[in-house]
Amino acid sequence: MGKNLCTVYPRENCFTVLVVIGTKEKEAAESILEELTPELQELYSQTQAGNGQKWLMIPLEDCDQMYSDVLRLIDIRRK
């Protein structure tokens, strides 16, 4: 049985993506953090860790850089 890579919450004209960064993904996620958008960097730093995990609720309204950054985080989860 596989693991969830993310959860998508549809909203009007946009959606929110939940990406959980666990202890296995933390090092890889933090190694690319400086390459991500300032908004995602801020979200990551402001998100409290619980049980060694950060539950990132990332709002997406456009297919812009933030969208690409979320795909990078999902790719880290995939590996």
ABEGO torsion letter per residue (X at the ends): XBBBABBBBBBBGBBBBBBBBBAAAAAAAAAAAAABBAAAAAAAAABBBBGGBBBBBBBBABBBAAAAAAAAAAAAAAX
